[in-house]
Structures are given as structure tokens and as C-alpha cells.
Amino acid sequence: MLVVITAVGPDNVGLADPIIHYVTGLGANIAEIQMYDHDEEAVFAMFLRIHIDADLYPSLRSALTEIGRLKKLAIRVWSADVRRDRPRIAICTTFRPEPATAVLKAIESGDIRAEAAVMIGNRDTCQGLAKQYGVDWQNIGGEKGEADDDRLIEILDEYEIDYVLLARYMRVLPATSCWKYAGGRIINLHHGLLPSFPGIRPYHDANQARMLTYGATCHFIVPELDAGNQIIHQETFSVEPGTKIDEIVRIGQEENEPKCLVEGLRRVVDGEVELHFHRIVPRRS
């Protein structure tokens, strides 16, 4: 059984040792380990990917929860294998409804074998969409759309979310949030082709570069924004020379981006790919 363990908390000495000692004492095989220790932020974060016998999973979760309590660490133990047939998805949105709508339709039709457990927004624009599909809605935004990142994590934990889907969620997740759900659990839709066109105006940047092919990128999130090495799927479309930027953006937002996100999520849910040392690889058995 493949298990992901994340630990995040105030920086201190001796935080990694009890976790590593416990999992190795179980006879676990450590497939990947990463640690983050930033003195300026006084934050410690660790990520482990291990292989254990499936019957040890409940005791592993219980023991690491106790270690987290003693060390004042937020420890999460997760395995895609627990709900492999129907993982729980959180869909995060801001303004654009098209990507979230496409995902909800794909789930409803059975093209994506998952459960839309909750929709989360820093704006209320997509609240009606959630109601239409019978999905719980949670607003984490302030008056100006500023997101309560701590509340976001609380909701993900409350709903026992397997994968977090940023469906044109126009807020940057802080590094601590990325670490808490690390290991290929946060999936983002970027409205441009990575790594060539990062940033917030990729359509305009590509148009200024005289491109005739535009696209969108579905990728796993890591603490480095739009790093470009975690690409799950890309979808492109071509236009005739002289096509106005407004029409390019319309095609991208209404047609291309939703297709890209649906196919990217399907690949993850169906277990075709996983994230290993910040690289996309075919999922190993």
C-alpha cells in the first residue's frame, strides 16, 4: 500500500526523527522523503511516501496522530488506495464557472469516477452551480476576495478530501498549505501553456509573442508557483492569423480550459500518473 505522510508545524529540533523511526520500525519502505526548514518563517515541513502492508494503515494513522500531538505538528496520513474506486474531490473556484461545470458534468456522467464532496470559493460566483449539482458550498473569502487559507485546510480535513481541484481558483496557495496536502493531492488548472506562459495573463502574453496555438495546463501544485515540471495534461487550440484577443480568450475559457481540467483530473483519479520527487511518472503498482 502506497501511503503519503505530511507533517507541518513550528520549527524545532527533533521533529523528523520520531516519524521516521516509527515508520521504519513498522518495516515500511521509504520511497521518497523531502524536508523543508525555513528559519525566517520558523516553519518545519516534511513529506514521506512509503510502502506498507495495508493492514498496518489504521495503526499508522493512530500512532502518527499521537506523535503530532506531542510534537505540535499537523500530521496527515493518506493513501489513494483507501477510496481508489471513488475519491472525494474539493472544487475550488473564484469567478469562472466553466471548468467546475465541466468537472461536475463529467462526474455526473461517470466519465470521472469521483465524488464532488464540496465546492469552495473565495467569491460566491459559483454558489448557484454548487446548488444546481447538490454539492455543499463553503465561502472562505473576505469582502475583497482575500482567502482564509487556514479555513480552507480545515474544510478539506472536515470533508476528508482526497484531491483538491483548483478550477480557476485565482488565489495563490501559501507554501504551508501546499505542504499539508503534498504528494500529488492538489491539482491546478493554469490558463496557459507551461512552462512557456506562466503568470496571470498567458493568453495576452502568447498573443504578444505572435503565437497561433494557445492552450491550458493541468498540473500538480508544489510550493513553487507554476514550476512547470508537474504537468498532468495540456490541451491546445489554434487560431487564424489576425484573430482578436477577445475571441482567443473566449475559446480558451469556454471550451479549451474545461476539457483540459476534465482530462487531467481523469488521469489522476484513474491512477494513470502520480507525483514522484516533483516529477510526473506513471503510477507504480
Backbone bond lengths (Angstrom), bond angles and torsions (degrees), N, CA, C in turn:
res aa  C-N    CA-C-N  psi(-1)  N-CA   C-N-CA  omega(-1)  CA-C   N-CA-C  phi
1 M - - - 1.461 - - 1.526 108.82 -
2 L 1.332 116.19 129.77 1.454 121.39 178.65 1.521 109.29 -89.51
3 V 1.332 117.06 125.83 1.464 122.35 -175.36 1.524 109.87 -127.65
4 V 1.322 115.47 138.33 1.464 122.46 176.23 1.521 108.52 -107.80
5 I 1.331 116.03 131.44 1.466 122.05 178.01 1.525 108.06 -123.23
6 T 1.333 116.65 128.74 1.462 120.95 173.83 1.517 109.18 -123.77
7 A 1.323 115.78 143.80 1.466 121.59 178.45 1.520 107.92 -137.84
8 V 1.339 116.70 125.65 1.464 122.06 -178.10 1.520 108.49 -136.77
9 G 1.322 116.43 135.99 1.457 119.52 177.88 1.510 112.46 -178.78
10 P 1.337 117.12 -176.80 1.459 121.20 178.46 1.522 110.81 -60.67
11 D 1.319 115.55 138.64 1.457 120.41 -177.05 1.521 111.16 -64.71
12 N 1.326 114.98 137.90 1.459 121.08 177.60 1.519 107.41 -165.32
13 V 1.318 116.62 172.30 1.466 119.88 -179.55 1.526 109.92 -86.21
14 G 1.331 116.15 153.55 1.451 121.97 173.22 1.508 115.66 70.63
15 L 1.340 117.69 27.91 1.452 119.53 -177.84 1.532 112.36 -85.04
16 A 1.318 116.70 -36.10 1.459 119.95 -175.74 1.524 112.20 -77.95
17 D 1.326 117.32 -33.95 1.463 121.27 -171.04 1.522 114.43 -55.57
18 P 1.342 119.52 -50.22 1.478 117.60 -176.37 1.525 112.93 -64.53
19 I 1.332 117.17 -31.45 1.468 120.19 178.87 1.517 109.86 -68.86
20 I 1.320 116.11 -49.18 1.464 120.72 -178.12 1.526 111.09 -64.37
21 H 1.335 115.62 -42.66 1.464 119.39 -179.99 1.530 111.26 -62.75
22 Y 1.334 116.64 -38.88 1.466 118.86 -178.58 1.523 110.69 -66.96
23 V 1.341 117.70 -48.58 1.465 119.19 -175.47 1.534 111.55 -67.69
24 T 1.324 116.73 -36.25 1.465 117.98 177.49 1.526 110.55 -70.97
25 G 1.334 116.55 -31.26 1.458 120.05 176.45 1.519 112.54 -65.74
26 L 1.343 116.43 -25.79 1.456 120.75 175.95 1.524 111.80 -77.34
27 G 1.324 115.70 -9.46 1.455 119.39 -175.83 1.513 113.07 88.31
28 A 1.345 116.34 17.52 1.465 120.26 -178.55 1.520 110.50 -70.96
29 N 1.313 115.01 147.85 1.458 121.95 173.11 1.524 108.25 -98.01
30 I 1.332 117.88 117.65 1.469 122.11 -179.30 1.525 108.69 -82.93
31 A 1.338 115.81 114.41 1.459 121.01 -178.64 1.522 112.07 -91.81
32 E 1.337 116.29 -24.64 1.472 119.81 -178.51 1.516 108.78 -159.51
33 I 1.321 115.91 141.70 1.457 121.03 175.10 1.521 109.04 -145.00
34 Q 1.327 115.37 134.47 1.459 121.72 175.88 1.526 107.80 -137.21
35 M 1.320 115.82 145.31 1.453 120.58 177.10 1.514 110.47 -135.11
36 Y 1.322 114.79 147.69 1.461 122.69 -178.15 1.521 107.13 -131.88
37 D 1.301 115.85 122.95 1.469 121.20 -177.57 1.516 107.81 -136.95
38 H 1.333 116.63 98.72 1.461 121.27 -174.48 1.524 109.43 -109.28
39 D 1.324 115.77 107.56 1.466 120.14 -175.61 1.524 112.15 -61.00
40 E 1.352 117.49 -40.30 1.462 119.69 -176.14 1.524 111.61 -64.06
41 E 1.338 117.01 -35.89 1.458 120.50 -179.90 1.528 111.83 -91.76
42 A 1.332 117.18 -10.33 1.468 122.34 -176.73 1.522 111.01 53.61
43 V 1.339 115.57 44.32 1.462 121.88 -179.31 1.521 109.64 -121.35
44 F 1.321 115.03 135.11 1.458 121.75 173.07 1.522 108.06 -113.06
45 A 1.328 117.19 135.99 1.460 121.32 175.25 1.519 108.73 -141.51
46 M 1.324 115.48 142.58 1.460 121.00 178.36 1.524 109.36 -140.10
47 F 1.317 114.60 144.85 1.449 122.19 178.49 1.518 109.02 -130.64
48 L 1.330 115.95 130.61 1.453 122.18 178.09 1.519 109.49 -128.66
49 R 1.325 116.46 138.36 1.459 121.60 168.84 1.520 106.63 -119.75
50 I 1.325 116.46 121.01 1.460 119.86 -174.14 1.525 110.95 -130.72
51 H 1.315 115.36 161.06 1.461 122.44 171.78 1.527 108.24 -112.99
52 I 1.344 116.27 126.85 1.468 120.91 177.05 1.527 108.79 -138.55
53 D 1.327 115.57 165.56 1.459 120.13 171.12 1.522 109.01 -66.41
54 A 1.311 117.16 138.02 1.461 121.59 -175.50 1.525 112.95 -58.73
55 D 1.322 118.15 -32.36 1.467 119.83 -177.70 1.525 112.79 -71.81
56 L 1.334 117.41 -10.19 1.464 121.37 177.88 1.538 112.17 -90.61
57 Y 1.323 117.28 -7.73 1.464 120.60 -173.60 1.535 113.17 -60.31
58 P 1.330 120.63 -47.04 1.468 119.55 -179.90 1.528 113.13 -60.44
59 S 1.325 117.81 -43.45 1.467 119.77 -179.62 1.526 110.98 -68.54
60 L 1.323 117.22 -32.77 1.465 120.97 176.34 1.523 110.56 -61.72
61 R 1.322 116.70 -46.75 1.468 120.63 -179.86 1.530 111.03 -62.56
62 S 1.304 116.36 -43.29 1.461 120.70 -178.42 1.528 111.31 -64.31
63 A 1.320 116.62 -45.88 1.459 120.78 -177.54 1.521 111.90 -66.54
64 L 1.325 117.23 -40.94 1.467 119.66 -178.57 1.528 111.47 -72.72
65 T 1.312 117.19 -29.68 1.464 119.49 173.51 1.523 110.17 -61.91
66 E 1.324 117.04 -40.96 1.460 121.16 178.65 1.523 110.95 -68.18
67 I 1.323 117.78 -40.17 1.475 120.62 175.95 1.521 109.96 -61.10
68 G 1.327 116.62 -40.96 1.462 120.15 178.00 1.506 112.33 -61.81
69 R 1.332 116.22 -40.53 1.466 119.80 178.15 1.522 111.18 -63.07
70 L 1.319 117.06 -43.17 1.462 120.87 -177.89 1.525 112.05 -69.65
71 K 1.329 116.79 -36.37 1.471 121.44 -176.26 1.526 113.50 -96.72
72 K 1.334 116.17 2.42 1.475 122.00 -178.86 1.530 111.37 58.65
73 L 1.332 114.82 44.98 1.455 122.45 178.20 1.528 109.98 -115.09
74 A 1.307 116.87 142.13 1.457 121.32 170.32 1.518 107.12 -86.23
75 I 1.330 116.89 103.31 1.458 121.82 -177.17 1.530 109.41 -107.87
76 R 1.326 115.36 130.30 1.464 121.57 177.14 1.520 108.96 -122.00
77 V 1.313 115.44 132.11 1.467 122.63 178.46 1.520 106.66 -117.63
78 W 1.337 116.68 123.52 1.465 120.11 -172.65 1.517 110.34 -144.65
79 S 1.311 115.40 146.21 1.462 121.01 173.58 1.521 109.33 -139.99
80 A 1.314 116.32 131.94 1.466 120.67 176.55 1.519 111.11 -63.68
81 D 1.313 117.31 -21.90 1.461 121.03 -176.79 1.529 112.92 -70.74
82 V 1.337 117.57 -20.79 1.466 120.52 -176.76 1.526 111.05 -64.50
83 R 1.343 117.07 -42.82 1.464 121.29 178.60 1.527 109.60 -124.82
84 R 1.314 115.58 46.39 1.462 120.62 -176.66 1.525 111.44 -57.35
85 D 1.348 118.14 -37.65 1.458 120.97 -176.01 1.527 112.70 -73.00
86 R 1.352 117.50 -27.45 1.463 119.07 -177.40 1.532 109.82 -157.68
87 P 1.341 117.13 76.78 1.462 119.82 -179.43 1.526 111.87 -66.95
88 R 1.329 115.02 155.90 1.463 122.20 -178.86 1.536 109.42 -93.68
89 I 1.337 114.70 128.32 1.454 121.61 -174.58 1.524 110.44 -113.09
90 A 1.332 116.77 137.71 1.461 122.24 168.31 1.523 107.36 -107.60
91 I 1.334 116.86 126.62 1.462 122.17 -179.00 1.526 108.43 -105.55
92 C 1.332 116.06 116.48 1.463 121.57 -178.72 1.528 109.66 -102.52
93 T 1.339 116.70 132.30 1.460 121.51 -175.08 1.525 111.18 -135.38
94 T 1.336 114.92 165.96 1.464 121.07 171.71 1.525 109.50 -128.08
95 F 1.341 117.43 -80.97 1.459 120.85 -179.10 1.533 113.15 -111.10
96 R 1.344 117.20 -50.76 1.458 121.05 -171.44 1.532 111.33 -71.64
97 P 1.348 117.76 124.72 1.471 120.09 -179.69 1.523 113.82 -90.44
98 E 1.345 118.59 -16.10 1.463 120.35 -169.42 1.532 113.88 -62.04
99 P 1.346 119.92 -46.35 1.474 118.34 179.94 1.527 113.14 -62.72
100 A 1.324 116.78 -44.04 1.467 119.85 179.11 1.521 110.87 -64.31
101 T 1.326 117.32 -39.65 1.466 121.12 178.56 1.523 110.75 -60.89
102 A 1.343 116.36 -44.62 1.461 120.54 -179.70 1.525 111.32 -61.76
103 V 1.333 116.86 -40.33 1.468 120.63 178.89 1.526 110.61 -66.01
104 L 1.320 117.27 -44.52 1.462 120.67 -179.65 1.528 111.24 -63.32
105 K 1.329 117.02 -39.24 1.466 120.58 177.14 1.536 110.76 -64.79
106 A 1.344 115.65 -41.14 1.468 119.65 -179.60 1.524 111.51 -66.55
107 I 1.325 116.64 -36.11 1.471 120.13 175.85 1.526 109.96 -67.49
108 E 1.332 116.66 -43.75 1.458 121.40 -179.27 1.524 111.63 -62.23
109 S 1.337 117.26 -38.35 1.462 121.51 -178.40 1.523 113.11 -80.33
110 G 1.335 116.43 -13.95 1.454 120.14 -177.98 1.514 113.85 91.39
111 D 1.328 117.81 1.69 1.463 120.53 177.09 1.526 111.41 -67.51
112 I 1.328 116.24 -29.64 1.465 121.80 172.21 1.524 107.07 -116.63
113 R 1.324 116.26 120.18 1.465 121.25 -177.07 1.523 109.49 -88.17
114 A 1.340 115.67 80.24 1.460 121.25 -177.04 1.518 109.01 -152.60
115 E 1.322 115.23 171.54 1.465 121.94 176.31 1.523 108.82 -117.54
116 A 1.322 116.56 125.11 1.468 120.76 173.36 1.528 106.94 -79.66
117 A 1.324 116.03 97.11 1.462 120.48 -172.96 1.522 112.58 -79.65
118 V 1.338 117.16 -33.44 1.456 121.05 -176.99 1.519 109.30 -161.19
119 M 1.334 115.89 148.52 1.459 122.13 168.71 1.520 108.08 -112.21
120 I 1.315 115.45 137.45 1.467 121.98 -175.85 1.517 108.13 -127.31
121 G 1.320 116.80 132.33 1.453 120.09 179.65 1.511 112.58 -135.41
122 N 1.336 115.50 147.49 1.456 119.22 169.50 1.526 110.12 -92.01
123 R 1.310 116.55 -1.02 1.469 125.53 169.13 1.527 107.36 -135.71
124 D 1.329 116.78 161.25 1.465 120.68 -178.02 1.524 112.90 -92.43
125 T 1.323 117.42 10.83 1.463 121.04 -174.59 1.524 112.77 -55.75
126 C 1.317 117.86 -39.92 1.469 121.97 -174.98 1.524 113.45 -98.48
127 Q 1.312 117.08 13.55 1.461 119.58 -179.54 1.527 111.23 -62.41
128 G 1.333 116.97 -40.59 1.456 120.83 178.99 1.522 112.31 -63.17
129 L 1.327 116.48 -34.37 1.462 121.32 177.73 1.523 110.59 -64.16
130 A 1.321 116.40 -43.01 1.457 120.54 177.42 1.527 110.81 -60.74
131 K 1.322 116.06 -43.77 1.470 120.59 179.09 1.519 110.65 -62.77
132 Q 1.332 116.84 -40.88 1.463 121.49 -179.35 1.523 112.12 -58.91
133 Y 1.335 116.62 -37.22 1.457 120.79 -177.82 1.531 112.74 -99.11
134 G 1.327 117.13 6.32 1.453 120.38 176.95 1.513 114.29 68.97
135 V 1.341 116.17 34.28 1.467 121.47 -179.01 1.524 109.23 -108.06
136 D 1.319 116.74 136.87 1.466 120.54 178.06 1.526 109.99 -58.17
137 W 1.340 115.71 143.49 1.464 121.64 -179.46 1.524 109.95 -118.28
138 Q 1.328 116.62 136.44 1.457 122.31 176.91 1.532 108.82 -133.62
139 N 1.316 116.88 127.74 1.468 121.91 177.27 1.523 109.09 -102.61
140 I 1.335 117.18 123.85 1.467 121.60 179.99 1.523 111.42 -114.73
141 G 1.349 116.53 14.67 1.460 119.98 -175.27 1.513 113.07 -98.62
142 G 1.330 115.28 150.34 1.450 121.44 173.36 1.518 110.83 -86.67
143 E 1.330 116.41 -168.23 1.464 121.11 -176.92 1.520 112.19 -61.36
144 K 1.323 117.76 -32.00 1.462 121.75 -179.24 1.525 112.23 -103.35
145 G 1.327 116.42 14.15 1.450 120.28 178.37 1.520 114.77 85.49
146 E 1.337 116.38 3.67 1.460 118.57 177.92 1.531 109.03 -65.44
147 A 1.327 115.80 135.24 1.464 120.46 -172.58 1.522 111.62 -92.48
148 D 1.319 115.47 141.10 1.464 122.41 173.21 1.530 106.77 -88.41
149 D 1.324 116.67 93.66 1.465 121.26 -174.13 1.521 112.56 -65.93
150 D 1.326 117.15 -33.10 1.467 119.61 177.17 1.522 110.79 -66.08
151 R 1.332 116.06 -40.97 1.465 119.87 178.50 1.529 110.82 -65.43
152 L 1.329 116.98 -36.04 1.460 120.71 176.95 1.524 110.60 -56.77
153 I 1.330 116.57 -48.37 1.465 120.41 -179.82 1.527 110.86 -63.96
154 E 1.331 116.75 -39.77 1.466 120.18 177.91 1.533 110.98 -58.64
155 I 1.325 116.28 -43.43 1.472 120.34 -179.44 1.522 110.38 -65.57
156 L 1.327 116.83 -42.86 1.467 120.08 179.24 1.523 110.80 -59.76
157 D 1.323 116.07 -40.17 1.463 120.05 178.05 1.527 111.39 -68.52
158 E 1.342 116.13 -43.42 1.466 120.56 -178.20 1.528 111.50 -60.12
159 Y 1.315 116.84 -39.12 1.465 121.50 -177.09 1.532 112.46 -90.69
160 E 1.330 116.74 4.78 1.472 122.19 178.96 1.535 110.53 50.23
161 I 1.325 114.69 56.76 1.451 121.74 -174.39 1.534 110.97 -77.98
162 D 1.330 114.57 136.87 1.455 120.26 175.07 1.530 111.05 -89.52
163 Y 1.336 116.43 -46.97 1.463 120.66 -178.55 1.531 110.25 -130.19
164 V 1.320 115.38 136.82 1.462 123.02 177.60 1.520 107.71 -101.97
165 L 1.326 116.73 123.11 1.455 121.90 -176.33 1.525 109.29 -109.93
166 L 1.317 116.43 115.25 1.464 121.61 177.43 1.520 107.94 -92.18
167 A 1.340 114.71 90.80 1.466 121.95 -173.93 1.524 109.35 -91.94
168 R 1.331 114.79 76.68 1.471 122.50 -172.82 1.527 110.61 61.35
169 Y 1.316 114.12 41.10 1.464 122.28 173.29 1.524 106.85 -80.35
170 M 1.319 116.43 108.04 1.461 120.78 -168.05 1.529 113.19 -89.92
171 R 1.323 114.97 48.20 1.458 121.19 173.35 1.519 107.91 -133.91
172 V 1.325 116.14 145.63 1.466 121.19 178.12 1.527 108.61 -88.72
173 L 1.318 116.39 124.40 1.458 119.89 177.39 1.522 110.00 -73.01
174 P 1.334 118.07 135.48 1.466 119.81 176.61 1.527 110.62 -66.93
175 A 1.321 115.67 158.29 1.469 120.82 -176.75 1.525 111.65 -58.01
176 T 1.331 117.87 -36.83 1.466 119.66 -178.35 1.524 111.40 -64.33
177 S 1.336 117.58 -36.89 1.457 120.76 176.90 1.521 110.74 -67.00
178 C 1.328 116.14 -40.02 1.469 120.20 178.18 1.521 110.78 -62.20
179 W 1.330 117.03 -39.87 1.466 120.04 179.48 1.522 111.58 -67.80
180 K 1.341 116.86 -37.36 1.462 119.66 -177.19 1.530 111.63 -64.46
181 Y 1.315 117.28 -32.58 1.463 121.48 178.18 1.523 110.46 -117.34
182 A 1.315 115.83 40.94 1.465 121.66 -178.59 1.522 111.07 -74.96
183 G 1.330 114.74 171.28 1.456 120.21 174.51 1.510 114.23 93.34
184 G 1.342 117.06 25.26 1.456 119.39 179.50 1.506 113.85 85.21
185 R 1.322 117.55 34.71 1.462 121.57 -179.98 1.522 112.39 -108.90
186 I 1.344 117.90 -13.06 1.461 121.54 179.18 1.524 108.22 -112.75
187 I 1.328 116.18 120.50 1.458 122.87 -176.18 1.522 108.73 -115.48
188 N 1.318 116.24 128.31 1.460 121.07 -175.73 1.522 111.38 -117.38
189 L 1.328 115.87 145.46 1.460 121.97 169.62 1.519 108.06 -103.54
190 H 1.334 116.20 116.19 1.465 121.33 174.45 1.519 108.35 -104.48
191 H 1.320 116.70 132.55 1.461 121.22 -173.14 1.532 112.78 -86.14
192 G 1.321 115.72 40.99 1.456 121.89 175.96 1.519 109.14 -160.32
193 L 1.313 116.08 169.79 1.457 120.68 178.26 1.527 109.45 -85.88
194 L 1.327 115.74 119.10 1.454 121.89 175.62 1.526 109.10 -94.01
195 P 1.331 117.87 147.51 1.469 127.09 4.95 1.530 114.33 -89.73
196 S 1.331 118.82 3.84 1.460 120.79 -172.39 1.524 113.99 -69.77
197 F 1.336 117.36 -36.62 1.458 120.17 -173.81 1.527 111.27 -129.76
198 P 1.334 117.67 76.60 1.465 121.80 173.40 1.535 109.35 -80.95
199 G 1.320 116.55 -168.92 1.462 119.59 175.38 1.514 112.90 86.17
200 I 1.334 115.67 -174.77 1.461 121.51 -171.28 1.525 113.42 -95.55
201 R 1.357 119.39 -7.69 1.464 121.56 -179.83 1.535 111.11 -129.58
202 P 1.334 117.96 56.14 1.466 119.28 -175.42 1.520 113.94 -66.62
203 Y 1.343 117.95 -33.88 1.464 119.07 177.79 1.528 110.35 -62.01
204 H 1.307 116.36 -46.47 1.464 120.87 -179.24 1.525 111.30 -67.07
205 D 1.322 116.31 -38.32 1.465 119.49 178.75 1.528 110.89 -64.73
206 A 1.332 116.50 -42.77 1.462 120.08 179.03 1.521 110.87 -66.90
207 N 1.330 116.84 -37.96 1.465 120.79 178.21 1.526 111.24 -65.41
208 Q 1.322 116.08 -39.46 1.458 120.02 178.52 1.523 111.16 -66.05
209 A 1.336 116.53 -28.96 1.463 121.42 177.81 1.531 111.80 -83.94
210 R 1.346 117.12 8.09 1.462 123.53 177.71 1.533 112.65 65.59
211 M 1.324 116.77 31.67 1.457 120.64 177.54 1.525 110.10 -74.37
212 L 1.323 116.32 146.72 1.458 122.23 172.41 1.524 111.79 -110.76
213 T 1.317 116.71 -8.58 1.464 122.22 175.94 1.523 108.78 -116.78
214 Y 1.311 115.32 128.58 1.460 122.58 -178.54 1.523 108.34 -122.03
215 G 1.313 116.30 166.49 1.443 116.72 -178.57 1.503 114.35 -167.88
216 A 1.330 114.27 -178.95 1.459 122.84 177.06 1.519 108.03 -133.51
217 T 1.321 115.50 158.39 1.458 121.58 -175.72 1.521 109.81 -130.78
218 C 1.309 116.01 127.93 1.460 122.16 171.10 1.523 107.10 -102.72
219 H 1.324 116.53 122.89 1.463 119.34 -174.62 1.519 110.85 -146.21
220 F 1.328 114.87 156.45 1.453 120.17 172.55 1.522 109.74 -72.59
221 I 1.318 115.33 145.83 1.467 121.73 177.48 1.524 109.52 -90.02
222 V 1.329 115.00 133.56 1.459 123.43 167.44 1.518 106.17 -126.79
223 P 1.336 118.86 168.33 1.466 119.31 -175.70 1.524 115.11 -55.48
224 E 1.336 118.74 -25.84 1.458 120.85 178.19 1.527 109.30 -84.42
225 L 1.340 118.07 119.60 1.457 123.34 -174.18 1.520 111.99 -61.63
226 D 1.356 116.60 130.11 1.469 123.25 175.62 1.527 111.56 45.27
227 A 1.327 116.65 47.56 1.458 120.80 -174.86 1.521 112.75 -63.07
228 G 1.335 118.06 -28.48 1.447 120.91 171.95 1.517 115.64 92.67
229 N 1.319 119.08 -10.34 1.460 120.88 -177.89 1.524 112.89 -98.55
230 Q 1.318 117.92 4.15 1.460 121.78 -175.36 1.530 111.01 -116.56
231 I 1.311 116.83 36.09 1.461 121.75 -172.93 1.527 110.89 -76.99
232 I 1.325 115.42 123.71 1.463 123.10 178.04 1.523 110.01 -90.86
233 H 1.333 116.08 -44.86 1.463 120.68 -177.76 1.524 109.49 -158.41
234 Q 1.342 115.93 146.67 1.460 121.82 172.66 1.515 109.07 -129.23
235 E 1.322 116.12 141.16 1.457 123.20 179.29 1.528 107.49 -125.26
236 T 1.336 117.36 134.00 1.464 120.87 -176.38 1.524 111.58 -125.56
237 F 1.328 115.33 162.98 1.466 122.48 170.87 1.526 107.96 -147.69
238 S 1.314 115.40 152.28 1.467 120.84 -178.45 1.518 110.01 -114.94
239 V 1.321 115.62 152.39 1.463 121.65 179.30 1.524 109.70 -129.10
240 E 1.316 115.29 163.63 1.456 120.92 176.48 1.532 109.68 -77.42
241 P 1.325 117.45 150.35 1.471 119.47 174.63 1.525 110.57 -54.67
242 G 1.309 115.93 137.74 1.458 121.33 179.36 1.507 115.01 88.78
243 T 1.334 118.28 -0.42 1.465 120.69 177.69 1.525 109.97 -61.86
244 K 1.323 116.17 131.38 1.461 121.08 -177.01 1.527 110.63 -66.87
245 I 1.321 115.23 147.83 1.461 120.52 -177.47 1.524 111.57 -62.07
246 D 1.334 118.02 -34.50 1.460 119.82 179.15 1.520 111.56 -61.68
247 E 1.341 117.27 -38.22 1.452 121.04 179.20 1.520 110.53 -71.99
248 I 1.322 117.15 -36.87 1.464 121.24 177.13 1.530 109.95 -61.57
249 V 1.314 116.15 -46.81 1.465 120.58 179.78 1.521 110.31 -63.42
250 R 1.336 116.93 -40.29 1.469 119.82 -179.61 1.523 111.20 -61.86
251 I 1.323 117.02 -47.68 1.460 120.37 179.31 1.530 110.38 -60.63
252 G 1.325 115.04 -43.05 1.454 119.37 -179.52 1.511 112.63 -62.28
253 Q 1.332 116.54 -48.72 1.457 120.30 -174.99 1.522 112.93 -73.21
254 E 1.326 117.97 -40.43 1.458 120.91 -172.46 1.526 113.48 -88.58
255 E 1.334 117.92 -25.91 1.455 120.62 -174.06 1.531 113.53 -119.30
256 N 1.326 116.96 -50.87 1.458 119.88 -169.93 1.527 113.37 -78.82
257 E 1.318 116.82 -46.17 1.464 119.96 -177.99 1.535 112.48 -60.06
258 P 1.349 118.32 -45.88 1.469 117.91 179.19 1.524 112.71 -59.81
259 K 1.338 118.34 -42.11 1.471 121.14 178.35 1.517 110.96 -61.07
260 C 1.320 116.14 -41.48 1.463 120.78 -178.62 1.518 110.81 -62.35
261 L 1.319 117.02 -45.87 1.467 120.48 -177.07 1.523 111.48 -66.81
262 V 1.319 116.97 -41.93 1.465 120.34 -179.67 1.524 110.75 -60.91
263 E 1.334 117.32 -46.84 1.455 119.93 -178.58 1.527 111.24 -67.82
264 G 1.320 117.59 -38.48 1.462 120.03 177.91 1.515 112.02 -62.81
265 L 1.332 116.85 -45.91 1.457 120.67 178.87 1.524 110.56 -64.21
266 R 1.317 117.27 -39.77 1.466 119.85 178.85 1.525 111.45 -59.64
267 R 1.315 116.99 -42.44 1.468 120.55 179.97 1.529 111.08 -60.89
268 V 1.325 115.65 -39.05 1.464 119.05 -179.81 1.521 110.55 -71.64
269 V 1.334 117.28 -49.17 1.462 121.84 -177.53 1.525 111.43 -61.79
270 D 1.324 116.55 -37.77 1.467 120.02 -179.94 1.529 112.80 -79.19
271 G 1.325 116.55 0.02 1.455 120.15 175.28 1.514 114.54 73.81
272 E 1.336 116.86 26.52 1.463 119.44 -179.43 1.526 112.19 -78.04
273 V 1.336 117.18 -30.13 1.464 120.95 -176.14 1.522 110.08 -136.85
274 E 1.326 115.11 161.49 1.458 121.61 171.79 1.520 108.74 -148.98
275 L 1.319 115.23 167.55 1.458 121.61 179.74 1.521 108.64 -99.68
276 H 1.325 116.39 125.56 1.459 121.37 -178.67 1.526 108.41 -136.95
277 F 1.344 116.28 117.90 1.460 121.94 -175.25 1.532 110.97 49.42
278 H 1.356 115.05 47.31 1.469 122.66 177.79 1.518 113.45 62.00
279 R 1.327 117.72 21.55 1.461 121.92 175.77 1.518 109.26 -125.91
280 I 1.330 116.55 145.59 1.450 120.92 175.42 1.519 109.66 -80.18
281 V 1.328 116.49 129.01 1.462 121.27 178.00 1.528 107.90 -135.87
282 P 1.334 118.10 156.44 1.466 119.67 171.94 1.524 109.12 -60.01
283 R 1.327 116.30 140.19 1.462 119.44 -177.76 1.517 110.25 -64.73
284 R 1.338 113.89 133.91 1.464 120.10 179.49 1.520 108.60 -91.73
285 S 1.319 115.62 146.75 1.471 120.18 179.40 1.518 110.18 -75.33
